[in-house]
Amino acid sequence: MVIQPERINPGDTKHTFTKIKKIVSGSTNEALELISNVYETVVEAGVHKAPTIKVAESAKVVENIQRDVNIGLMNELSQIFGILNINTKDVLEAAGTKWNFHNYFPGLVGGHCIGVDPYYLIEKAKENRYTPKLLERVREVNEGMIDHIVLQLDRRLLAKRFRKNEVSILVKGITFKENVNDIRNSKTAELCLALQKRGYKIVVQDYMANPEEVKRRYGLEIVSATSQEFDAIVLAVDHEDYKHLAHYDYLKNGTKETLIFDVKGDKKDRFPTQVYMSL
């Protein structure tokens, strides 16, 4: 038996298959050498031979947990800074000028790896009578970001004395991350459903996603284009085209009163301060 944990980062055109060092292991020395020799013929970055299959699989889990923990920290900080009326992106840009600062940013943690793998280790730890408090808290924080965004939109929209069933929101992007078509465990889709449940009228756009799959999995309709003006626009998934068209969409689909919620938090210079929101 051989094992080779997946390390591909979907949508990443720099760290491709041949450029990522491959972790391999096997149930016997012969199996390990076989899988190692095969990958060394195609993987330019080389191969790391893990001593056991458990080590190889644990390494994969830890890689994703580390990102989950760091994003969770940023998500909690963003909520604190929001209360203090401090822009999180500005804080992270300043902190990032130190040579040993690790650049992570707040956001929705979905997909089939980072938001899933921690539960395997959490469950295994509990089976062995250990409660991983940090991992559980991180999962709680990251899963709670949908409710956090809904609450922020609620406060700003209701402050305008809108009636929820009359408020329209355009959501840009529904895949689990930018520049991929994968909608598995999409937190943006969950955000759309949460907003619908609150009574808002939701319109979703995403040129990367398969409309039929989105409809089947989440019951949401994808609209390719619209000239409608919205009360709020959520810049949810930072696909390449959306990076450049964010302000154009605002002009086409918004008014001077339209709220902009920028999940990525890097477009604050493109919109009026009074309508801009971010994590």
C-alpha positions as CSV (number, residue, x, y, z in Angstrom):
1,M,0.0,0.0,0.0
2,V,1.3,3.5,-0.9
3,I,0.1,7.0,0.0
4,Q,0.7,10.4,-1.5
5,P,-1.3,13.2,0.1
6,E,-2.7,15.8,-2.2
7,R,-0.9,19.2,-2.1
8,I,-2.4,20.9,-5.2
9,N,-3.8,24.4,-4.5
10,P,-6.8,24.9,-6.9
11,G,-6.5,28.0,-9.0
12,D,-2.8,28.5,-8.2
13,T,-0.9,28.8,-11.5
14,K,2.5,29.2,-9.7
15,H,2.6,26.2,-7.4
16,T,1.6,23.5,-10.0
17,F,2.0,19.7,-9.7
18,T,5.6,19.5,-10.8
19,K,6.7,22.4,-8.6
20,I,5.3,21.1,-5.3
21,K,7.4,18.7,-3.3
22,K,5.5,15.4,-3.0
23,I,5.0,13.6,0.3
24,V,5.0,9.8,-0.2
25,S,4.9,6.8,2.1
26,G,4.2,3.1,1.9
27,S,3.2,0.1,4.0
28,T,6.6,-1.5,3.2
29,N,10.0,-0.2,2.2
30,E,9.5,-1.7,-1.3
31,A,6.2,0.2,-1.7
32,L,7.8,3.4,-0.5
33,E,10.7,3.1,-3.0
34,L,8.3,2.3,-5.8
35,I,6.0,5.3,-5.3
36,S,9.1,7.6,-4.7
37,N,10.8,6.5,-7.9
38,V,7.6,7.1,-9.9
39,Y,7.1,10.6,-8.6
40,E,10.7,11.6,-8.9
41,T,10.4,11.1,-12.7
42,V,7.9,13.9,-13.0
43,V,8.0,16.1,-9.9
44,E,10.8,18.7,-10.3
45,A,10.6,19.8,-6.7
46,G,11.4,16.4,-5.5
47,V,10.0,13.9,-3.0
48,H,9.8,13.7,0.8
49,K,9.7,10.1,2.1
50,A,7.6,10.0,5.2
51,P,8.5,7.1,7.5
52,T,4.9,5.9,7.9
53,I,1.6,6.3,6.2
54,K,0.2,7.9,9.4
55,V,2.9,10.6,9.3
56,A,2.2,11.3,5.6
57,E,-1.5,11.7,6.3
58,S,-1.0,13.7,9.4
59,A,1.3,16.1,7.5
60,K,-1.6,16.8,5.1
61,V,-4.0,17.5,7.9
62,V,-1.6,19.8,9.7
63,E,-0.9,21.8,6.6
64,N,-4.6,22.6,6.3
65,I,-5.1,23.1,10.1
66,Q,-2.3,25.6,10.1
67,R,-4.1,27.7,7.5
68,D,-7.4,27.3,9.3
69,V,-5.9,28.5,12.6
70,N,-4.2,31.5,11.0
71,I,-7.3,32.5,9.1
72,G,-9.4,32.0,12.3
73,L,-7.1,34.4,14.1
74,M,-7.5,37.0,11.4
75,N,-11.3,36.5,11.5
76,E,-11.5,37.1,15.2
77,L,-9.2,40.1,15.0
78,S,-11.4,41.5,12.2
79,Q,-14.4,41.3,14.5
80,I,-12.6,43.1,17.3
81,F,-11.3,45.8,15.0
82,G,-14.8,46.2,13.6
83,I,-16.0,47.0,17.0
84,L,-13.1,49.5,17.5
85,N,-13.8,51.1,14.1
86,I,-10.4,50.2,12.8
87,N,-9.8,48.9,9.2
88,T,-8.4,45.4,9.5
89,K,-6.7,45.6,6.1
90,D,-4.8,48.7,7.1
91,V,-3.7,47.0,10.3
92,L,-2.4,43.9,8.5
93,E,-0.6,46.0,5.9
94,A,1.2,47.9,8.6
95,A,2.0,44.7,10.6
96,G,3.2,43.0,7.3
97,T,6.1,45.4,7.0
98,K,7.9,43.4,9.7
99,W,10.2,40.7,8.1
100,N,8.8,37.8,10.2
101,F,5.1,38.6,10.1
102,H,3.0,35.9,8.4
103,N,0.5,37.3,6.0
104,Y,-3.0,35.8,6.5
105,F,-6.3,37.6,6.0
106,P,-9.9,37.3,7.2
107,G,-12.4,35.5,5.0
108,L,-14.8,32.6,4.5
109,V,-13.2,29.2,4.9
110,G,-14.9,26.7,2.6
111,G,-13.9,24.0,0.1
112,H,-13.1,20.4,0.7
113,C,-9.8,20.7,2.5
114,I,-9.2,23.5,5.0
115,G,-12.8,23.6,6.3
116,V,-13.0,19.8,6.5
117,D,-9.6,18.2,7.5
118,P,-9.5,19.7,11.0
119,Y,-12.6,17.6,12.0
120,Y,-10.7,14.4,11.3
121,L,-8.0,15.3,13.9
122,I,-10.6,16.7,16.3
123,E,-12.5,13.4,16.2
124,K,-9.4,11.3,16.5
125,A,-8.2,13.3,19.5
126,K,-11.6,12.9,21.2
127,E,-11.5,9.1,20.5
128,N,-8.3,9.1,22.5
129,R,-9.8,11.2,25.4
130,Y,-8.2,14.5,24.4
131,T,-10.3,17.7,23.7
132,P,-8.5,20.0,21.2
133,K,-9.9,23.3,22.5
134,L,-8.0,25.5,20.1
135,L,-9.0,23.5,17.0
136,E,-12.6,23.5,18.0
137,R,-12.6,27.2,18.8
138,V,-11.0,28.0,15.4
139,R,-13.7,26.0,13.6
140,E,-16.3,27.8,15.6
141,V,-14.9,31.2,14.7
142,N,-14.5,30.4,11.0
143,E,-17.9,28.8,10.7
144,G,-19.4,31.9,12.4
145,M,-18.2,34.3,9.8
146,I,-21.4,33.9,7.7
147,D,-23.6,35.0,10.6
148,H,-21.1,37.9,11.2
149,I,-21.4,39.2,7.7
150,V,-25.2,38.8,7.7
151,L,-25.3,40.8,11.0
152,Q,-23.2,43.6,9.6
153,L,-25.4,43.9,6.5
154,D,-28.5,43.7,8.7
155,R,-27.4,46.6,10.8
156,R,-26.4,48.9,7.9
157,L,-29.5,48.1,5.7
158,L,-32.0,48.4,8.6
159,A,-30.4,51.7,9.6
160,K,-31.7,52.9,6.3
161,R,-35.2,51.9,7.3
162,F,-35.5,49.3,4.6
163,R,-38.0,46.5,4.8
164,K,-36.1,43.3,4.4
165,N,-38.5,41.8,1.7
166,E,-37.8,44.9,-0.4
167,V,-34.0,44.8,-0.2
168,S,-32.1,43.4,-3.1
169,I,-28.5,42.1,-2.8
170,L,-26.1,41.2,-5.6
171,V,-23.6,38.6,-4.7
172,K,-20.5,38.3,-6.9
173,G,-19.1,34.8,-6.9
174,I,-20.3,31.6,-5.4
175,T,-17.4,29.1,-5.8
176,F,-15.5,28.2,-2.7
177,K,-12.5,30.3,-3.7
178,E,-11.3,32.6,-6.5
179,N,-10.5,31.4,-10.0
180,V,-11.9,27.8,-9.6
181,N,-15.3,26.3,-10.6
182,D,-15.6,24.1,-7.5
183,I,-18.7,24.9,-5.4
184,R,-18.2,22.1,-2.8
185,N,-18.7,23.4,0.7
186,S,-19.0,27.0,-0.6
187,K,-19.4,29.4,2.3
188,T,-20.6,32.0,-0.1
189,A,-23.5,29.8,-1.1
190,E,-24.3,29.4,2.6
191,L,-24.1,33.1,2.9
192,C,-26.6,33.6,0.1
193,L,-29.0,31.1,1.7
194,A,-28.6,32.8,5.1
195,L,-29.5,36.2,3.5
196,Q,-32.5,34.7,1.7
197,K,-33.7,33.2,5.0
198,R,-33.5,36.7,6.5
199,G,-35.9,37.9,3.8
200,Y,-33.5,39.6,1.4
201,K,-33.8,39.2,-2.4
202,I,-30.6,37.6,-3.6
203,V,-29.1,37.7,-7.1
204,V,-26.0,35.6,-7.7
205,Q,-23.4,36.0,-10.5
206,D,-20.4,33.7,-11.1
207,Y,-18.9,33.1,-14.6
208,M,-16.8,30.3,-13.2
209,A,-19.5,28.2,-11.6
210,N,-21.8,25.7,-13.4
211,P,-25.4,27.1,-13.1
212,E,-27.0,23.7,-13.2
213,E,-24.7,22.4,-10.4
214,V,-25.3,25.4,-8.3
215,K,-29.1,25.0,-8.8
216,R,-29.0,21.3,-7.9
217,R,-26.7,21.6,-4.9
218,Y,-27.9,24.9,-3.3
219,G,-31.2,25.8,-5.1
220,L,-29.7,29.1,-6.2
221,E,-30.0,30.7,-9.7
222,I,-27.0,32.1,-11.4
223,V,-27.7,35.3,-13.4
224,S,-25.1,36.0,-16.1
225,A,-25.9,39.7,-16.5
226,T,-28.3,42.3,-15.0
227,S,-28.9,46.0,-15.3
228,Q,-30.8,46.0,-12.0
229,E,-29.8,48.5,-9.3
230,F,-29.2,46.8,-5.9
231,D,-29.3,48.0,-2.3
232,A,-26.1,46.1,-1.6
233,I,-23.4,44.4,-3.5
234,V,-21.3,41.6,-1.8
235,L,-17.9,41.1,-3.5
236,A,-17.7,37.6,-2.2
237,V,-15.2,35.7,-4.4
238,D,-12.3,37.5,-6.0
239,H,-12.2,36.0,-9.5
240,E,-9.7,37.6,-11.8
241,D,-12.4,39.4,-13.8
242,Y,-14.2,40.7,-10.7
243,K,-11.0,42.3,-9.4
244,H,-11.0,44.7,-12.3
245,L,-14.8,45.1,-12.7
246,A,-15.7,45.7,-9.1
247,H,-16.1,49.5,-9.6
248,Y,-17.7,49.1,-13.0
249,D,-20.3,46.8,-11.4
250,Y,-20.9,49.3,-8.7
251,L,-21.6,52.0,-11.3
252,K,-23.8,49.7,-13.4
253,N,-25.7,47.9,-10.6
254,G,-25.6,50.4,-7.8
255,T,-26.6,53.9,-6.7
256,K,-24.8,56.4,-4.4
257,E,-26.6,54.6,-1.5
258,T,-25.7,51.1,-2.5
259,L,-23.6,49.3,0.2
260,I,-20.5,47.5,-0.8
261,F,-19.4,44.5,1.3
262,D,-15.9,43.5,0.2
263,V,-15.1,40.1,1.8
264,K,-11.5,40.3,0.6
265,G,-11.1,43.7,2.0
266,D,-8.7,45.1,-0.6
267,K,-10.9,47.5,-2.6
268,K,-11.5,50.2,-0.1
269,D,-9.8,52.8,-2.3
270,R,-12.3,52.2,-5.1
271,F,-15.5,53.1,-3.3
272,P,-16.9,55.9,-1.2
273,T,-16.1,55.5,2.5
274,Q,-19.7,55.9,3.6
275,V,-20.9,52.8,1.6
276,Y,-17.9,50.6,2.0
277,M,-17.8,47.6,4.3
278,S,-15.3,44.8,4.8
279,L,-14.1,42.1,7.2
